[in-house]
Amino acid sequence: MMISDVHEDIHTQPNRKRVGRGIGSGHGKTSGRGHKGASSRSGYRRHFGRTGGQMPLMRRIAKRGFNNRQFQVVIAEVNLAAIEAAFEAGTLITPALLAEKGLAKGRFELVKILGNGDLTKAFTVTAHRFSASAEQKITAAGGKVERLSEAPAPAMPGE
């Protein structure tokens, strides 16, 4: 391969399809629209989900059951390896600090510390949940574990 061939067939804007420009173009005469019918006319627009006379797919498939996902508790998971790399020894680590450093990403209600990785520095870690291995590694490194209370789930309407 030559260096001049590297960008040979890469185009940021490929050539547009030029229809109705004669037989040699491959898109002449009917311009890929076939013969007669609404789809061959200008102004035609295909309606999404329309299947002619039969029942559309969206109406054929049953919509059943209830999904509890909207009520689930969102838990941000943070590994000890990430904490080890991001913080200095003796730091008081809170969920707000984890979010600020980008270790607990997105919207979350609870933070759980997982035991993936080794810990050589002593930290005071404040979180809602800890895995057994994470708790063991934090205390073994000379740190402290502080549990935050988990807020009760909001009551369902009508209860």
PyMOL commands that set and color helices and strands:
alter all, ss='L'
color gray80, all
select helices_A, chain A and resi 3-5+23-25+38-40+57-60+68-71+80-86+95-101+132-140
alter helices_A, ss='H'
color red, helices_A
select strands_A, chain A and resi 75-79+92-93+110-114+124-127+129-130+144-147
alter strands_A, ss='S'
color yellow, strands_A
deselect
rebuild
show_as cartoon
